[in-house]
Amino acid sequence: MARFPLVQADWNFWPDGLDAAAVWATCAALGFDGVELGVYRPDDELSAERRAILEHLVDRHGLGVAVVLFSMPPERWPDRALASADRADDAVAAIVETARRAADLGVGVLGVWPGADTAGAPDAWARTAASLHSVAEAAARLGLMVAVEPKGGQVLATTADAVRICEEVAHPALGVLVDTGHALAGGEDLGGLPAAVGAHLVHVHLGDSGGDVEDDLPPGSHHDFRPFLAALAATARDRPIASARVAYAVEEQARRRTTVALAIVAGAVAMVVALVAVLMLRGGGEGAEPAPGGQAGSASGDPGGTSPAPAAEVLNADTVVWQDLFGIPVPAGPPRPREVAGTRVAGFEQSPAGAVLAAINISYRASAVVGPAVFEPTIAEQVVGEDKEAFVANVRDSYAGERDAGRQTGTSGELVDALAKAGREE
């Protein structure tokens, strides 16, 4: 099945001062399919010494450089770049050299952000088109696709501008890099972007914005990205998606979730009897049938009435199997639940160990930290009791408060679930 390779940009880790080794280790641990490198000057970010380091990290982690983004901000190109009468040749040469070194790393996509080329000059469009044609010609010889990234206030201000220049240049190696954060800040329709770009789509940066200024927020902070991803699946597949701010945000959330998860585990073990009374131990809309005598019976229904082993004897460090759930290791057995479908688990064994696993897994999935795509169905299908409506309302309020404060990104459950539905293999 076709899928979306989900890659992560190394510049999202720059605020923490992470070096390449830490970036690769983090991206590998978080399950990304590759890394996107940010480049301002090829002699710096793609020097021979750094490329040797990158090649070592690729081999060590099995995580390749999927995309290189060459950025031309105004502070580095004060006299404009691709649209400049004096600097266009220099800009093209810098991009082509970046492409050459990127090709040596096995990169297939070169993103170009002409940020220094602000709108206004009468010949800016024609010069930009001519420059991009030269870049595309050179990239094609190297086996790369070029993806040009628009942003408000520049010659290529909108997604429509990027599509238009691709159609005018008419080179098969030139396409569009859709940055959803830029598009949202410019008032564009998120769900309509994939269809608007069509066959010109080469690369995507996933980011969110709450207003007319690019906030560089993780997707899901202000907008529901599931319709966008569904539209993307209908338009193009096998395109690398770099999620702007996602891994950095997930890393921050993972630190916070560790405390939450440990509290859930401790609370579940200490209060498992009370939790079992309100959490369903199997799937479906009805609660589990109690065993004779009001005690949890064995899954096998042993007619001899043999008492099941205590949870502590089953769930120990030597035997427990862990599942990574949005950056937090969660015990998945033994005994394993009968039903595992995406983020949903059900059919826990009716035993002390099964009860503990149910309490831990369902409690975590019913919390705000995993996002509504996970906690809504979990609560609807696997939580019972008179206070169920009040409980789900409280979780929704907690999620909304975290989201509005910029702490809850929604990437934990919503993005993963949406990517799965939009064509990402599980």
DRENDO-1510 file (C-alpha; in Angstrom, 1 decimal, always signed):
<recs>
REC; n; res; u; v; w
REC; 1; MET; +0.0; +0.0; +0.0 .
REC; 2; ALA; +1.3; +3.5; -0.8 .
REC; 3; ARG; +2.2; +5.5; +2.2 .
REC; 4; PHE; +3.4; +8.9; +3.3 .
REC; 5; PRO; +7.0; +8.9; +4.6 .
REC; 6; LEU; +6.9; +11.1; +7.7 .
REC; 7; VAL; +10.2; +12.9; +8.1 .
REC; 8; GLN; +11.4; +15.5; +10.6 .
REC; 9; ALA; +13.3; +18.7; +10.1 .
REC; 10; ASP; +16.5; +19.1; +12.1 .
REC; 11; TRP; +16.0; +22.8; +12.6 .
REC; 12; ASN; +13.1; +22.0; +14.9 .
REC; 13; PHE; +15.7; +20.9; +17.4 .
REC; 14; TRP; +18.0; +23.9; +17.1 .
REC; 15; PRO; +16.3; +25.8; +19.9 .
REC; 16; ASP; +17.5; +23.0; +22.3 .
REC; 17; GLY; +21.0; +23.1; +20.8 .
REC; 18; LEU; +20.9; +19.4; +19.8 .
REC; 19; ASP; +23.7; +18.2; +17.6 .
REC; 20; ALA; +23.2; +15.9; +14.6 .
REC; 21; ALA; +23.8; +12.8; +16.7 .
REC; 22; ALA; +21.1; +13.8; +19.2 .
REC; 23; VAL; +18.7; +14.8; +16.3 .
REC; 24; TRP; +19.1; +11.4; +14.6 .
REC; 25; ALA; +18.7; +9.4; +17.8 .
REC; 26; THR; +15.6; +11.4; +18.7 .
REC; 27; CYS; +14.0; +11.0; +15.3 .
REC; 28; ALA; +14.8; +7.3; +15.3 .
REC; 29; ALA; +13.3; +6.9; +18.7 .
REC; 30; LEU; +10.1; +8.7; +17.7 .
REC; 31; GLY; +9.6; +6.5; +14.7 .
REC; 32; PHE; +10.2; +9.0; +11.9 .
REC; 33; ASP; +11.1; +7.7; +8.4 .
REC; 34; GLY; +13.9; +10.2; +7.7 .
REC; 35; VAL; +15.4; +13.6; +8.4 .
REC; 36; GLU; +15.1; +16.9; +6.6 .
REC; 37; LEU; +18.2; +19.1; +6.7 .
REC; 38; GLY; +18.1; +22.9; +6.9 .
REC; 39; VAL; +20.9; +24.5; +4.9 .
REC; 40; TYR; +21.8; +28.2; +4.7 .
REC; 41; ARG; +25.3; +27.8; +3.2 .
REC; 42; PRO; +26.4; +24.5; +1.8 .
REC; 43; ASP; +30.0; +25.0; +3.0 .
REC; 44; ASP; +28.7; +25.0; +6.6 .
REC; 45; GLU; +25.8; +22.6; +6.9 .
REC; 46; LEU; +27.0; +20.3; +4.1 .
REC; 47; SER; +30.8; +20.5; +4.5 .
REC; 48; ALA; +32.8; +17.4; +3.9 .
REC; 49; GLU; +33.3; +16.9; +7.6 .
REC; 50; ARG; +29.6; +17.2; +8.4 .
REC; 51; ARG; +28.6; +14.9; +5.5 .
REC; 52; ALA; +30.9; +12.2; +6.9 .
REC; 53; ILE; +29.1; +12.6; +10.3 .
REC; 54; LEU; +25.7; +12.4; +8.6 .
REC; 55; GLU; +26.6; +9.3; +6.6 .
REC; 56; HIS; +27.7; +7.6; +9.8 .
REC; 57; LEU; +24.4; +8.6; +11.5 .
REC; 58; VAL; +22.4; +7.3; +8.6 .
REC; 59; ASP; +24.1; +4.0; +8.8 .
REC; 60; ARG; +23.8; +3.8; +12.5 .
REC; 61; HIS; +20.1; +4.5; +12.8 .
REC; 62; GLY; +18.9; +3.4; +9.4 .
REC; 63; LEU; +17.4; +6.8; +9.0 .
REC; 64; GLY; +18.3; +8.6; +5.7 .
REC; 65; VAL; +18.4; +12.3; +4.7 .
REC; 66; ALA; +15.1; +12.5; +2.8 .
REC; 67; VAL; +15.0; +16.2; +2.0 .
REC; 68; VAL; +17.3; +19.2; +2.1 .
REC; 69; LEU; +15.8; +22.7; +2.4 .
REC; 70; PHE; +17.9; +25.6; +1.2 .
REC; 71; SER; +16.7; +28.8; +2.8 .
REC; 72; MET; +17.4; +32.3; +1.7 .
REC; 73; PRO; +16.3; +34.7; +4.4 .
REC; 74; PRO; +16.6; +38.4; +4.0 .
REC; 75; GLU; +19.3; +38.7; +6.7 .
REC; 76; ARG; +21.6; +36.4; +4.6 .
REC; 77; TRP; +20.5; +37.8; +1.2 .
REC; 78; PRO; +19.9; +41.5; +1.9 .
REC; 79; ASP; +19.9; +42.4; -1.8 .
REC; 80; ARG; +17.4; +39.7; -2.7 .
REC; 81; ALA; +18.3; +36.4; -4.3 .
REC; 82; LEU; +16.6; +34.6; -7.2 .
REC; 83; ALA; +14.8; +37.8; -8.2 .
REC; 84; SER; +17.9; +40.0; -8.0 .
REC; 85; ALA; +19.5; +41.4; -11.1 .
REC; 86; ASP; +22.9; +41.3; -9.2 .
REC; 87; ARG; +22.6; +38.3; -7.0 .
REC; 88; ALA; +20.5; +35.8; -9.0 .
REC; 89; ASP; +23.5; +34.0; -10.5 .
REC; 90; ASP; +25.1; +33.7; -7.0 .
REC; 91; ALA; +21.8; +32.4; -5.6 .
REC; 92; VAL; +21.4; +29.8; -8.3 .
REC; 93; ALA; +25.0; +28.7; -7.8 .
REC; 94; ALA; +24.5; +28.3; -4.1 .
REC; 95; ILE; +21.4; +26.2; -4.7 .
REC; 96; VAL; +23.0; +24.0; -7.3 .
REC; 97; GLU; +26.0; +23.4; -5.0 .
REC; 98; THR; +23.6; +22.4; -2.3 .
REC; 99; ALA; +21.9; +20.1; -4.7 .
REC; 100; ARG; +25.2; +18.4; -5.7 .
REC; 101; ARG; +26.1; +17.7; -2.0 .
REC; 102; ALA; +22.6; +16.6; -1.2 .
REC; 103; ALA; +22.7; +14.1; -4.1 .
REC; 104; ASP; +25.8; +12.7; -2.6 .
REC; 105; LEU; +23.8; +11.9; +0.5 .
REC; 106; GLY; +21.1; +10.1; -1.5 .
REC; 107; VAL; +18.6; +13.0; -1.2 .
REC; 108; GLY; +15.7; +13.0; -3.6 .
REC; 109; VAL; +14.0; +16.3; -2.8 .
REC; 110; LEU; +15.6; +19.8; -2.6 .
REC; 111; GLY; +13.3; +22.4; -1.0 .
REC; 112; VAL; +14.0; +26.1; -1.9 .
REC; 113; TRP; +12.6; +28.9; +0.2 .
REC; 114; PRO; +13.4; +32.3; -1.6 .
REC; 115; GLY; +12.6; +34.3; +1.5 .
REC; 116; ALA; +14.7; +37.3; +0.5 .
REC; 117; ASP; +12.7; +37.9; -2.7 .
REC; 118; THR; +10.1; +40.2; -1.4 .
REC; 119; ALA; +7.3; +41.3; -3.7 .
REC; 120; GLY; +7.2; +44.7; -5.3 .
REC; 121; ALA; +9.9; +44.9; -8.0 .
REC; 122; PRO; +8.4; +44.9; -11.5 .
REC; 123; ASP; +10.8; +42.3; -12.9 .
REC; 124; ALA; +10.9; +40.1; -9.8 .
REC; 125; TRP; +8.5; +37.5; -11.2 .
REC; 126; ALA; +10.4; +37.0; -14.5 .
REC; 127; ARG; +13.8; +36.8; -12.8 .
REC; 128; THR; +12.5; +34.3; -10.2 .
REC; 129; ALA; +11.1; +32.1; -13.0 .
REC; 130; ALA; +14.3; +32.2; -15.0 .
REC; 131; SER; +16.4; +31.4; -11.9 .
REC; 132; LEU; +14.1; +28.5; -11.0 .
REC; 133; HIS; +14.4; +27.1; -14.5 .
REC; 134; SER; +18.2; +27.1; -14.1 .
REC; 135; VAL; +17.9; +25.4; -10.7 .
REC; 136; ALA; +15.5; +22.8; -12.1 .
REC; 137; GLU; +17.8; +22.0; -15.0 .
REC; 138; ALA; +20.8; +21.4; -12.7 .
REC; 139; ALA; +18.7; +19.4; -10.2 .
REC; 140; ALA; +17.4; +17.2; -12.9 .
REC; 141; ARG; +20.9; +16.3; -14.0 .
REC; 142; LEU; +21.6; +15.3; -10.4 .
REC; 143; GLY; +18.4; +13.2; -10.1 .
REC; 144; LEU; +16.7; +15.6; -7.7 .
REC; 145; MET; +13.2; +17.2; -7.6 .
REC; 146; VAL; +13.0; +20.9; -6.6 .
REC; 147; ALA; +10.2; +22.1; -4.4 .
REC; 148; VAL; +9.7; +25.8; -4.1 .
REC; 149; GLU; +8.1; +27.1; -0.9 .
REC; 150; PRO; +5.8; +30.2; -0.9 .
REC; 151; LYS; +5.2; +32.6; +1.9 .
REC; 152; GLY; +3.3; +35.8; +2.4 .
REC; 153; GLY; +4.9; +39.1; +1.4 .
REC; 154; GLN; +7.3; +37.5; -1.1 .
REC; 155; VAL; +7.3; +37.1; -4.8 .
REC; 156; LEU; +5.8; +33.7; -4.3 .
REC; 157; ALA; +3.3; +34.7; -1.7 .
REC; 158; THR; +0.7; +32.0; -2.0 .
REC; 159; THR; +0.2; +28.4; -3.0 .
REC; 160; ALA; -1.4; +29.7; -6.2 .
REC; 161; ASP; +1.7; +31.7; -6.9 .
REC; 162; ALA; +3.9; +28.6; -6.6 .
REC; 163; VAL; +1.6; +26.6; -8.9 .
REC; 164; ARG; +1.6; +29.4; -11.4 .
REC; 165; ILE; +5.4; +29.7; -11.6 .
REC; 166; CYS; +5.7; +25.9; -11.9 .
REC; 167; GLU; +3.3; +26.0; -14.9 .
REC; 168; GLU; +5.2; +28.9; -16.5 .
REC; 169; VAL; +8.7; +27.3; -16.0 .
REC; 170; ALA; +7.2; +24.0; -17.2 .
REC; 171; HIS; +10.1; +21.9; -16.0 .
REC; 172; PRO; +9.4; +18.4; -14.8 .
REC; 173; ALA; +11.9; +18.7; -12.0 .
REC; 174; LEU; +10.2; +21.8; -10.4 .
REC; 175; GLY; +7.3; +21.5; -8.0 .
REC; 176; VAL; +5.7; +23.0; -4.9 .
REC; 177; LEU; +6.5; +22.7; -1.3 .
REC; 178; VAL; +3.3; +23.3; +0.6 .
REC; 179; ASP; +3.8; +24.8; +4.1 .
REC; 180; THR; +0.5; +24.6; +5.8 .
REC; 181; GLY; +1.5; +27.1; +8.4 .
REC; 182; HIS; +2.3; +29.7; +5.8 .
REC; 183; ALA; -0.9; +28.9; +3.9 .
REC; 184; LEU; -3.0; +29.2; +7.1 .
REC; 185; ALA; -1.4; +32.5; +8.1 .
REC; 186; GLY; -2.3; +33.8; +4.6 .
REC; 187; GLY; -5.9; +32.8; +5.0 .
REC; 188; GLU; -5.8; +29.9; +2.5 .
REC; 189; ASP; -8.2; +27.0; +2.8 .
REC; 190; LEU; -6.3; +24.1; +4.4 .
REC; 191; GLY; -8.5; +21.3; +3.1 .
REC; 192; GLY; -8.4; +22.6; -0.5 .
REC; 193; LEU; -4.6; +22.9; -0.7 .
REC; 194; PRO; -3.8; +19.4; -2.1 .
REC; 195; ALA; -6.3; +19.7; -4.9 .
REC; 196; ALA; -5.1; +23.3; -5.7 .
REC; 197; VAL; -1.5; +22.0; -6.1 .
REC; 198; GLY; -2.4; +18.8; -7.8 .
REC; 199; ALA; +0.5; +17.1; -9.7 .
REC; 200; HIS; +2.9; +19.9; -8.8 .
REC; 201; LEU; +3.0; +18.7; -5.1 .
REC; 202; VAL; +6.5; +17.5; -4.2 .
REC; 203; HIS; +6.9; +18.1; -0.5 .
REC; 204; VAL; +4.8; +19.2; +2.5 .
REC; 205; HIS; +5.6; +21.0; +5.8 .
REC; 206; LEU; +3.0; +20.4; +8.4 .
REC; 207; GLY; +2.5; +23.4; +10.7 .
REC; 208; ASP; -0.3; +25.3; +12.3 .
REC; 209; SER; -1.1; +29.0; +12.7 .
REC; 210; GLY; -3.7; +30.7; +14.9 .
REC; 211; GLY; -3.9; +34.0; +12.9 .
REC; 212; ASP; -2.3; +36.1; +10.2 .
REC; 213; VAL; +1.2; +35.5; +11.5 .
REC; 214; GLU; +3.1; +32.3; +11.0 .
REC; 215; ASP; +3.3; +30.7; +14.5 .
REC; 216; ASP; +5.3; +27.6; +13.6 .
REC; 217; LEU; +2.9; +25.6; +15.8 .
REC; 218; PRO; +2.5; +21.8; +15.6 .
REC; 219; PRO; -0.5; +20.7; +13.5 .
REC; 220; GLY; -3.6; +20.4; +15.5 .
REC; 221; SER; -2.9; +23.4; +17.7 .
REC; 222; HIS; -5.7; +25.4; +16.1 .
REC; 223; HIS; -7.0; +23.5; +13.1 .
REC; 224; ASP; -8.2; +20.0; +12.4 .
REC; 225; PHE; -5.7; +18.5; +9.9 .
REC; 226; ARG; -7.6; +15.3; +9.2 .
REC; 227; PRO; -9.5; +16.7; +6.2 .
REC; 228; PHE; -6.2; +18.0; +4.8 .
REC; 229; LEU; -4.5; +14.7; +5.2 .
REC; 230; ALA; -7.5; +12.9; +3.6 .
REC; 231; ALA; -7.4; +15.3; +0.7 .
REC; 232; LEU; -3.6; +14.7; +0.4 .
REC; 233; ALA; -4.1; +11.0; +0.2 .
REC; 234; ALA; -6.5; +11.5; -2.7 .
REC; 235; THR; -4.1; +13.7; -4.5 .
REC; 236; ALA; -0.6; +12.3; -4.1 .
REC; 237; ARG; +1.2; +9.5; -2.3 .
REC; 238; ASP; +4.7; +8.6; -1.7 .
REC; 239; ARG; +5.7; +12.2; -1.0 .
REC; 240; PRO; +7.8; +12.9; +2.0 .
REC; 241; ILE; +6.0; +14.9; +4.7 .
REC; 242; ALA; +8.1; +16.9; +7.1 .
REC; 243; SER; +6.1; +17.9; +10.1 .
REC; 244; ALA; +7.1; +21.3; +11.2 .
REC; 245; ARG; +7.6; +21.4; +15.0 .
REC; 246; VAL; +6.1; +18.0; +15.4 .
REC; 247; ALA; +9.1; +16.0; +16.8 .
REC; 248; TYR; +10.2; +18.9; +18.9 .
REC; 249; ALA; +6.7; +19.2; +20.3 .
REC; 250; VAL; +6.5; +15.4; +20.8 .
REC; 251; GLU; +9.8; +15.5; +22.6 .
REC; 252; GLU; +8.5; +18.1; +25.0 .
REC; 253; GLN; +5.2; +16.3; +25.4 .
REC; 254; ALA; +7.0; +13.0; +26.0 .
REC; 255; ARG; +8.8; +14.5; +29.0 .
REC; 256; ARG; +5.5; +15.7; +30.4 .
REC; 257; ARG; +3.7; +12.5; +29.5 .
REC; 258; THR; +6.3; +10.4; +31.4 .
REC; 259; THR; +5.2; +11.9; +34.6 .
REC; 260; VAL; +1.6; +11.5; +33.7 .
REC; 261; ALA; +2.1; +7.9; +32.6 .
REC; 262; LEU; +4.0; +7.0; +35.7 .
REC; 263; ALA; +1.2; +8.5; +37.8 .
REC; 264; ILE; -1.3; +6.5; +35.8 .
REC; 265; VAL; +0.6; +3.3; +36.3 .
REC; 266; ALA; +1.1; +3.8; +40.0 .
REC; 267; GLY; -2.5; +4.8; +40.5 .
REC; 268; ALA; -3.8; +1.9; +38.4 .
REC; 269; VAL; -1.9; -0.6; +40.4 .
REC; 270; ALA; -2.9; +0.9; +43.8 .
REC; 271; MET; -6.5; +1.3; +42.8 .
REC; 272; VAL; -7.1; -1.4; +40.3 .
REC; 273; VAL; -10.2; -2.8; +42.1 .
REC; 274; ALA; -11.9; +0.6; +42.0 .
REC; 275; LEU; -10.9; +1.2; +38.4 .
REC; 276; VAL; -12.1; -2.2; +37.2 .
REC; 277; ALA; -15.5; -1.2; +38.5 .
REC; 278; VAL; -15.8; +1.7; +36.1 .
REC; 279; LEU; -13.6; +0.6; +33.2 .
REC; 280; MET; -14.8; -2.1; +30.8 .
REC; 281; LEU; -12.4; -5.0; +30.4 .
REC; 282; ARG; -13.6; -6.0; +27.0 .
REC; 283; GLY; -14.7; -4.3; +23.8 .
REC; 284; GLY; -18.4; -3.5; +22.8 .
REC; 285; GLY; -21.1; -1.5; +24.5 .
REC; 286; GLU; -21.7; -3.8; +27.5 .
REC; 287; GLY; -19.7; -4.4; +30.6 .
REC; 288; ALA; -17.8; -7.6; +31.4 .
REC; 289; GLU; -19.8; -10.4; +33.0 .
REC; 290; PRO; -18.5; -11.0; +36.6 .
REC; 291; ALA; -17.1; -14.4; +37.4 .
REC; 292; PRO; -19.0; -16.6; +40.0 .
REC; 293; GLY; -18.6; -15.3; +43.5 .
REC; 294; GLY; -17.8; -11.8; +42.3 .
REC; 295; GLN; -14.1; -12.6; +41.6 .
REC; 296; ALA; -12.3; -12.1; +38.4 .
REC; 297; GLY; -12.1; -15.5; +36.7 .
REC; 298; SER; -9.4; -16.9; +34.5 .
REC; 299; ALA; -9.6; -16.3; +30.7 .
REC; 300; SER; -9.8; -20.0; +30.1 .
REC; 301; GLY; -12.8; -20.5; +32.5 .
REC; 302; ASP; -11.0; -23.2; +34.4 .
REC; 303; PRO; -13.8; -25.4; +35.8 .
REC; 304; GLY; -11.6; -26.2; +38.8 .
REC; 305; GLY; -11.8; -22.6; +40.0 .
REC; 306; THR; -8.1; -22.3; +40.2 .
REC; 307; SER; -7.2; -18.8; +41.3 .
REC; 308; PRO; -5.3; -16.8; +38.7 .
REC; 309; ALA; -1.7; -15.7; +39.4 .
REC; 310; PRO; -1.3; -12.4; +41.2 .
REC; 311; ALA; -0.6; -9.5; +38.9 .
REC; 312; ALA; +2.8; -8.9; +40.4 .
REC; 313; GLU; +3.9; -12.5; +39.4 .
REC; 314; VAL; +2.8; -12.0; +35.8 .
REC; 315; LEU; +3.7; -8.4; +35.1 .
REC; 316; ASN; +7.3; -8.3; +36.1 .
REC; 317; ALA; +10.4; -6.9; +34.4 .
REC; 318; ASP; +11.4; -10.2; +32.9 .
REC; 319; THR; +8.2; -11.0; +31.1 .
REC; 320; VAL; +6.3; -7.8; +30.5 .
REC; 321; VAL; +6.0; -6.6; +26.8 .
REC; 322; TRP; +6.0; -2.9; +26.3 .
REC; 323; GLN; +4.3; -0.9; +23.5 .
REC; 324; ASP; +5.3; +2.6; +22.6 .
REC; 325; LEU; +2.2; +4.8; +22.6 .
REC; 326; PHE; +3.0; +8.4; +21.5 .
REC; 327; GLY; +6.4; +8.4; +23.2 .
REC; 328; ILE; +5.4; +6.6; +26.4 .
REC; 329; PRO; +6.1; +2.9; +27.0 .
REC; 330; VAL; +2.9; +1.2; +28.1 .
REC; 331; PRO; +2.7; -2.4; +29.2 .
REC; 332; ALA; +0.9; -4.6; +26.6 .
REC; 333; GLY; +1.1; -8.0; +28.2 .
REC; 334; PRO; +1.3; -10.8; +28.9 .
REC; 335; PRO; -1.5; -11.5; +29.0 .
REC; 336; ARG; -2.1; -9.7; +25.7 .
REC; 337; PRO; -5.6; -8.2; +25.0 .
REC; 338; ARG; -7.6; -10.0; +22.4 .
REC; 339; GLU; -8.3; -6.9; +20.2 .
REC; 340; VAL; -5.6; -4.4; +19.1 .
REC; 341; ALA; -6.7; -2.0; +16.3 .
REC; 342; GLY; -4.6; +1.1; +15.8 .
REC; 343; THR; -4.7; +3.0; +19.1 .
REC; 344; ARG; -7.6; +0.9; +20.5 .
REC; 345; VAL; -7.2; -2.1; +22.7 .
REC; 346; ALA; -9.9; -4.3; +24.2 .
REC; 347; GLY; -10.6; -7.8; +25.3 .
REC; 348; PHE; -8.4; -7.9; +28.4 .
REC; 349; GLU; -8.1; -11.1; +30.3 .
REC; 350; GLN; -10.3; -11.3; +33.4 .
REC; 351; SER; -7.5; -11.8; +35.9 .
REC; 352; PRO; -5.6; -9.6; +38.2 .
REC; 353; ALA; -2.9; -9.0; +35.5 .
REC; 354; GLY; -5.6; -8.3; +32.9 .
REC; 355; ALA; -7.2; -5.9; +35.2 .
REC; 356; VAL; -4.0; -4.0; +35.8 .
REC; 357; LEU; -3.3; -3.9; +32.1 .
REC; 358; ALA; -6.8; -2.6; +31.4 .
REC; 359; ALA; -6.6; +0.1; +34.0 .
REC; 360; ILE; -3.2; +1.3; +32.7 .
REC; 361; ASN; -4.0; +1.2; +29.0 .
REC; 362; ILE; -7.6; +2.5; +29.1 .
REC; 363; SER; -6.7; +5.2; +31.7 .
REC; 364; TYR; -3.9; +6.5; +29.5 .
REC; 365; ARG; -6.0; +6.4; +26.3 .
REC; 366; ALA; -8.8; +8.2; +28.1 .
REC; 367; SER; -6.6; +11.2; +29.1 .
REC; 368; ALA; -6.2; +14.6; +27.4 .
REC; 369; VAL; -2.6; +14.0; +26.6 .
REC; 370; VAL; -3.4; +11.6; +23.7 .
REC; 371; GLY; -5.8; +14.0; +21.9 .
REC; 372; PRO; -9.5; +13.6; +21.1 .
REC; 373; ALA; -8.9; +11.2; +18.2 .
REC; 374; VAL; -8.0; +8.7; +20.9 .
REC; 375; PHE; -9.7; +9.7; +24.1 .
REC; 376; GLU; -13.1; +10.3; +22.5 .
REC; 377; PRO; -13.7; +6.7; +21.2 .
REC; 378; THR; -11.9; +5.2; +24.3 .
REC; 379; ILE; -14.3; +6.9; +26.7 .
REC; 380; ALA; -17.3; +6.3; +24.5 .
REC; 381; GLU; -16.7; +2.6; +24.1 .
REC; 382; GLN; -14.7; +1.5; +27.2 .
REC; 383; VAL; -15.7; +3.7; +30.1 .
REC; 384; VAL; -19.0; +3.3; +32.0 .
REC; 385; GLY; -20.7; +4.8; +35.0 .
REC; 386; GLU; -23.0; +7.6; +36.1 .
REC; 387; ASP; -20.3; +10.2; +35.8 .
REC; 388; LYS; -19.2; +9.3; +32.3 .
REC; 389; GLU; -20.6; +12.5; +30.6 .
REC; 390; ALA; -19.0; +14.7; +33.3 .
REC; 391; PHE; -15.7; +12.8; +32.9 .
REC; 392; VAL; -15.5; +13.2; +29.1 .
REC; 393; ALA; -16.4; +16.9; +29.5 .
REC; 394; ASN; -13.6; +17.3; +31.9 .
REC; 395; VAL; -11.1; +15.6; +29.6 .
REC; 396; ARG; -12.3; +17.8; +26.7 .
REC; 397; ASP; -11.8; +20.9; +28.8 .
REC; 398; SER; -8.4; +19.8; +29.9 .
REC; 399; TYR; -7.4; +19.2; +26.3 .
REC; 400; ALA; -8.7; +22.5; +25.1 .
REC; 401; GLY; -6.9; +24.3; +27.9 .
REC; 402; GLU; -3.6; +22.7; +27.1 .
REC; 403; ARG; -4.1; +23.4; +23.3 .
REC; 404; ASP; -5.0; +27.1; +23.9 .
REC; 405; ALA; -1.9; +27.5; +26.1 .
REC; 406; GLY; +0.2; +26.1; +23.3 .
REC; 407; ARG; +1.2; +23.0; +25.3 .
REC; 408; GLN; -1.2; +20.4; +23.7 .
REC; 409; THR; -0.3; +20.0; +20.1 .
REC; 410; GLY; -2.8; +17.3; +19.1 .
REC; 411; THR; +0.0; +15.5; +17.3 .
REC; 412; SER; +0.0; +12.6; +19.8 .
REC; 413; GLY; -3.2; +10.9; +18.7 .
REC; 414; GLU; -4.7; +13.1; +16.0 .
REC; 415; LEU; -1.8; +13.3; +13.6 .
REC; 416; VAL; -0.8; +9.6; +13.9 .
REC; 417; ASP; -4.4; +8.5; +13.5 .
REC; 418; ALA; -5.0; +10.8; +10.5 .
REC; 419; LEU; -1.8; +9.7; +8.8 .
REC; 420; ALA; -2.9; +6.1; +9.2 .
REC; 421; LYS; -6.3; +6.9; +7.7 .
REC; 422; ALA; -4.7; +8.9; +4.9 .
REC; 423; GLY; -2.4; +6.2; +3.7 .
REC; 424; ARG; +0.4; +5.8; +6.2 .
REC; 425; GLU; +1.1; +2.1; +6.9 .
REC; 426; GLU; +0.8; +1.0; +10.5 .
</recs>
